[in-house]
Amino acid sequence: MPDTIVWCDIPVKDLDRAIKFYSAVLGQAVPKETFGEMSFGLLPNAEENVSGCLVVSDEAKPSADGPMIYLNCKGRLDAAVTVVEKNGGKILKPKHQIGPYGFRAVVLDSEGNRIALHSK
């Protein structure tokens, strides 16, 4: 069966600030792309698997109340959590085990979105 989730748009207020935050947390560059008049930050691995983008939109606003997206921080969860606050985010729940599914930390990104940083 193919992946259930195929893409996500993460709403942001300030694209450059969000790109800086996600590049630091993921430990990989989040390139700024432009398609027509729309600019977005392309999350890593878009060519290989499920991914998404950071996007400024009138239709969606950052929120701590909606679905929580888990981002893969394989093997570098501690390093990812360390840079959250240095890049404008907030740690809501520090790293903790989630049963046999590994570990996560729940954070607010630089834009106010609640996300989970995950590693097995």
C-alpha positions in Angstrom: 0.0 0.0 0.0 1.4 3.5 -0.8 1.9 6.1 1.9 -1.3 7.3 3.4 -0.1 10.9 3.7 1.5 12.2 0.5 2.1 15.9 1.1 1.6 18.6 3.7 1.5 22.4 3.5 2.7 24.0 6.7 1.3 27.6 6.9 3.7 30.3 7.9 3.6 34.0 8.4 7.2 34.8 7.5 8.7 32.4 4.9 12.4 33.4 5.4 12.1 33.0 9.1 10.3 29.6 8.8 13.0 28.4 6.3 15.7 29.3 8.8 13.9 27.5 11.6 13.2 24.3 9.6 16.7 24.2 8.1 18.2 24.4 11.6 15.8 21.8 13.1 16.0 19.3 10.3 19.8 19.8 9.8 19.3 20.2 6.1 18.7 23.1 3.8 15.1 24.0 3.1 15.4 25.7 -0.3 13.2 28.6 -1.3 11.4 27.8 -4.5 9.2 30.0 -6.8 6.5 28.8 -9.1 4.8 31.6 -10.9 3.9 34.2 -8.2 4.0 31.7 -5.4 7.1 31.2 -3.2 7.5 28.3 -0.8 10.1 26.4 1.3 10.5 22.9 0.0 11.1 20.4 2.8 13.9 17.8 2.3 13.3 14.5 0.5 10.5 15.8 -1.7 11.9 13.6 -4.6 12.1 10.4 -2.5 9.1 10.1 -0.2 6.4 12.0 1.6 7.3 15.7 2.1 5.8 19.1 2.0 6.4 22.8 2.0 6.3 26.0 4.0 3.8 28.4 2.5 2.4 31.9 3.2 -1.3 31.8 2.4 -4.5 33.8 3.0 -6.4 30.5 3.2 -4.4 28.9 6.1 -2.9 30.4 9.2 -0.3 28.8 11.6 -2.0 27.1 14.5 -1.2 25.1 17.6 -4.6 23.5 17.5 -4.8 21.6 14.2 -3.3 18.3 13.1 0.2 17.6 14.3 2.8 16.8 11.7 5.7 14.5 12.7 9.0 15.4 11.1 11.8 12.8 10.8 14.8 13.8 12.8 16.4 10.3 12.5 19.4 9.9 14.7 19.6 13.7 15.5 16.5 14.3 17.7 18.6 15.8 20.6 20.4 18.2 18.1 17.0 19.2 16.6 15.5 20.0 20.0 18.6 22.0 21.0 18.1 24.5 18.1 14.3 25.0 18.5 14.4 28.0 20.9 17.5 29.5 19.3 15.5 29.7 16.1 12.3 31.3 17.4 10.4 28.1 18.5 9.2 26.8 21.8 9.5 23.4 23.4 6.1 22.2 24.6 7.1 18.7 25.6 10.7 17.7 25.7 12.0 14.5 24.2 10.0 11.5 25.5 9.4 7.9 24.5 6.3 7.0 22.6 6.2 3.2 23.2 7.7 1.0 20.6 7.5 3.9 18.0 10.5 5.7 19.2 10.9 9.2 20.7 9.4 12.6 20.0 9.5 16.2 21.2 6.5 18.4 20.7 7.4 22.0 19.8 5.9 25.2 18.4 7.8 26.3 15.3 8.8 29.9 14.7 5.4 30.6 13.2 3.2 29.1 15.9 2.5 25.6 14.5 2.6 22.7 16.8 4.8 19.9 15.3 6.5 16.8 16.6 10.1 16.0 16.0 10.5 12.2 15.8 13.3 9.6 15.8 13.2 5.8 16.4 
